[in-house]
Each structure stands twice: as structure tokens, then as C-alpha cells.
Amino acid sequence: MKGNDIYEVRARIFPAIVSMVIPFILTSLLLEDIMESVSDSNITIVRYAIPFIPIALVYAALGYFLRNLFCDISKLVIEGMCYGQDKHRMPTTEMLLWKDGTFDDSYKQLMRTKILRDFGLKLPSKKSEHDDINNARRSIAGAMGPVRQMCRHDDILLKYNIRYGFWRNFSGGNLVAFMLVLVLMLVNVKAQLLPTEYFWLAFATIIILAIMAILLMKMQARDYAQQLFSTYLALNLNNTEK
């Protein structure tokens, strides 16, 4: 399987389907009461299987076909909330600012020298960054595009990218799941099939999962940035050895 296909499955399809689990469970519980009135109560396997199987297929298909929507929502809402709408506060940008303490100045200068040599892009000096930090962020963010392109075939970096993509897209999927549970709750207000507590528990669970996903996404973003820099600098050594 090619790198793009692996990313599609693990970072987009998987989180989209997993995020549909809570709406799927609530829908199954709602329909269980309906099936009890049309099925023999002694045949419990049939009673549970009849609603369970088609609903599972519907929600799996929903997650699969809406995976790109989940990804767009994640980029617009989650990344926008964490890193700004222009994405200029991503760790791949912040870690190369002179004021950031993740790496020492010699490491940052090594990155700047290689970027200048490879792409002809001169990143801001300490004085330029101090005078206009927003412009410094734009310059670094712009340089990261070609850096990522140069490293896109690295298998180890792909794993880091998949981990980040999974948690980002799962957080977006949770937003969609929240809206679906809200719709189910409104349906239940009319039908009175389930206790309201079930829905409040679902909302609380989704919120907890979303917060966890965002925290893990931010952690994976920093890990990805560090691995991207290491991979990029190692390209020079690998080419020299060849």
C-alpha cells in the first residue's frame, strides 16, 4: 500500500468511523424499543441483531463518505482554534522562531542555512523577528511547504503524520457526532423512547473524547515537527554518503 493510501485509511477513514460509535449506540437503543413491539421477546438475538446490523452499516458508510468533511471541519475549526486560521502558529513554525526554547540557536541556524541553500529562502534574523514576529511566522510557514515536499517519501515521518492526522480528524468527527446526538435527542423528545440521561451521558463522553483528541493532536504536532526537522537535516547527510 502506498503512503497516500495508508494515510487515507489510518488518518481519515479510521477516525471518521470511530467517531460514529456513540451516535450508533444511541440509534440502536432507540430502535431496540421499537423492535421489542414487533419481535418475539424471547428471541433476544434476533431482537438485537435486526436493528444492530443495518445501523452499523449505515454509520460506517456515513463515516466513510463524510471523512473529507470531517477533515475539513478539523482543519477549519480545530486547527484554526489551536494554531490560528492562517496556520502560522503550527509547531513547525513556532519551533524555528528565535524566541522559542525547544532548540538551541545553532540548530535553528543549521535549519536556516540548509533552507537557504536548498530553496533560496532566507528566514528572518533575530532582529527582524523582534521587529515583526508575524512576518517572521509567515516566512517560516512558507518555507515549511517545500521542506515537507522534500521529506514526503520518508516512512518514519509518515507514521508521525498519520498519528497527528488521526487525532485531528477524530476531533472533527466528534463535532459531527455531537450534532448527530443532538438530532437524536430531539427525536427522542417526541418519541419518549429513552431516558434523557442517556443523551447527557453521550454529550459528556463526546466532549471528553474531543478534549483528549485535541490534547493528543497538539502533542503529536510537536512530535511531527521535530521529526520533520530531523528528517530534513538528515537528507544532507544521506546525499553526502551516496
C-alpha positions in Angstrom: 0.0 0.0 0.0 1.4 3.4 -1.0 2.0 6.2 1.6 -1.0 8.3 0.5 -3.3 5.2 0.7 -2.0 4.3 4.2 -2.6 7.9 5.3 -6.2 7.9 3.8 -7.1 4.7 5.7 -5.5 5.3 9.0 -5.7 9.1 9.4 -9.1 9.8 7.7 -11.3 6.7 7.4 -10.5 5.1 10.8 -11.2 8.3 12.9 -14.3 9.1 10.8 -15.8 5.6 11.6 -14.7 5.5 15.2 -16.3 8.9 15.9 -19.7 7.5 14.8 -19.7 4.9 17.6 -21.7 7.0 20.1 -24.4 8.1 17.7 -24.6 4.4 16.5 -25.1 3.1 20.1 -27.9 5.7 20.8 -29.6 4.9 17.5 -29.5 1.2 18.3 -31.0 1.8 21.7 -33.8 4.0 20.2 -34.7 1.3 17.7 -34.5 -1.5 20.3 -37.6 -0.4 22.0 -39.4 -0.3 18.6 -38.2 -3.8 17.7 -39.4 -5.2 21.0 -43.0 -4.5 19.9 -42.6 -6.4 16.7 -40.3 -9.2 17.7 -40.7 -12.2 20.0 -39.3 -11.0 23.3 -37.8 -14.5 23.9 -35.6 -14.3 20.8 -33.2 -11.8 22.1 -30.5 -12.4 19.5 -32.9 -11.5 16.7 -34.3 -8.5 18.6 -30.8 -7.0 18.9 -29.4 -8.1 15.6 -32.3 -6.7 13.4 -31.5 -3.0 14.3 -27.8 -3.5 15.1 -26.5 -4.8 11.7 -28.1 -2.2 9.3 -27.4 0.7 11.7 -23.8 -0.3 12.0 -23.5 -0.4 8.2 -25.2 3.0 7.8 -22.9 4.7 10.3 -19.8 3.0 8.9 -20.8 4.2 5.4 -21.6 7.7 6.8 -18.2 8.0 8.4 -16.5 6.7 5.2 -18.3 9.0 2.8 -18.0 12.1 5.1 -14.4 11.6 6.0 -13.3 14.5 3.9 -15.9 16.7 5.5 -14.6 15.7 8.9 -11.1 16.5 7.8 -12.2 20.0 6.5 -14.1 20.7 9.8 -11.0 19.7 11.8 -8.7 22.0 9.8 -11.2 24.9 9.9 -12.3 24.6 13.5 -9.8 22.6 15.5 -6.6 23.8 13.8 -8.0 27.3 13.5 -8.7 27.3 17.2 -5.3 25.9 18.2 -3.0 27.5 15.6 -4.9 30.4 14.0 -6.9 30.5 10.8 -3.7 31.1 8.7 -2.0 28.1 10.5 1.1 30.3 11.1 1.3 29.1 14.7 1.9 25.4 14.0 4.8 23.8 15.9 6.8 23.6 12.6 6.7 27.4 12.6 6.9 28.2 16.3 9.9 25.9 17.0 12.1 27.7 14.5 11.4 31.2 16.0 14.5 32.5 17.7 12.4 33.2 20.8 11.3 29.6 21.1 13.3 27.5 23.5 12.7 24.0 22.1 16.0 24.0 20.1 19.2 25.9 20.7 20.3 28.7 18.3 22.9 26.5 16.5 20.2 24.0 15.5 17.9 26.8 14.2 20.8 28.3 12.3 21.6 24.9 10.7 18.0 24.7 9.5 18.1 28.2 8.1 21.4 27.6 6.3 20.0 24.4 4.7 16.7 26.1 3.7 18.6 29.0 2.1 20.9 26.6 0.2 18.1 24.3 -1.0 15.3 26.8 -1.8 16.9 30.2 -1.7 14.6 31.3 1.1 16.2 33.5 3.8 14.4 33.2 7.1 14.3 36.2 9.4 17.1 37.2 11.7 16.7 37.7 15.4 16.3 41.5 14.8 13.8 41.0 12.0 11.8 38.6 14.2 11.8 41.1 17.1 10.7 43.9 14.8 7.8 41.9 13.2 7.1 38.5 14.6 4.1 38.0 12.4 6.1 38.4 9.3 8.7 36.0 10.7 6.0 33.4 11.2 4.8 33.9 7.7 8.3 33.4 6.3 8.9 30.3 8.3 5.5 28.8 7.5 6.1 29.5 3.8 9.4 27.7 3.9 7.9 24.6 5.5 5.9 23.7 2.4 9.0 22.8 0.2 10.6 21.2 3.3 7.6 18.8 3.7 7.7 18.1 0.0 11.3 17.1 0.1 10.6 14.7 3.0 7.3 13.3 1.8 8.7 9.9 1.0 10.2 9.2 4.4 8.4 6.2 6.0 9.1 7.3 9.6 7.8 10.8 9.0 4.7 9.3 7.5 3.9 7.5 10.8 4.2 10.8 12.7 1.9 12.5 10.2 -0.7 9.7 10.5 -0.7 10.0 14.3 -1.3 13.7 14.0 -3.9 13.3 11.3 -5.8 10.7 13.2 -6.3 12.8 16.3 -7.0 16.0 14.4 -9.7 14.3 12.2 -11.1 12.4 15.2 -11.6 15.7 17.0 -13.5 17.0 13.9 -15.6 13.8 13.8 -16.6 14.4 17.4 -18.1 17.7 16.4 -20.2 15.9 13.9 -21.1 13.2 16.4 -22.2 15.9 18.9 -24.6 17.3 16.3 -26.0 13.8 15.4 -26.6 13.1 19.1 -28.4 16.5 19.4 -30.7 15.4 16.5 -31.4 12.0 18.1 -32.2 13.8 21.4 -34.8 16.0 19.6 -36.3 12.9 18.1 -36.5 11.3 21.5 -38.3 14.3 22.9 -41.2 13.5 20.6 -41.0 9.7 20.8 -40.0 9.3 24.5 -38.1 6.1 23.9 -35.0 6.6 26.1 -34.3 8.4 29.4 -32.8 11.9 28.8 -29.8 10.9 30.9 -28.6 8.7 28.1 -28.2 11.7 25.9 -26.5 13.9 28.5 -24.0 11.0 29.1 -23.4 10.8 25.4 -22.7 14.6 25.2 -20.3 14.4 28.2 -18.5 11.4 26.6 -18.1 13.2 23.3 -16.8 16.3 25.0 -14.2 14.3 27.0 -13.1 12.5 23.9 -12.8 15.7 21.9 -10.7 17.4 24.6 -8.5 14.2 24.8 -8.2 14.2 21.0 -7.2 17.9 20.8 -4.5 17.4 23.6 -3.1 14.4 21.8 -3.2 16.2 18.5 -1.1 19.1 19.9 1.4 16.6 21.4 1.6 14.8 18.0 2.0 18.1 16.2 5.2 18.8 18.2 6.5 15.3 17.7 5.9 15.6 13.9 7.7 19.0 13.8 10.8 17.6 15.5 10.8 14.5 13.2 10.3 16.7 10.1 13.4 18.8 11.1 15.5 15.7 11.8 14.4 14.1 8.5 15.2 17.2 6.5 18.6 17.7 8.0 19.4 14.0 7.6 18.8 14.3 3.8 22.0 16.3 3.5 24.0 13.5 5.3 22.4 10.8 3.2 23.2 12.6 0.0 26.8 13.0 1.1 27.2 9.3 1.9 25.9 8.4 -1.6 
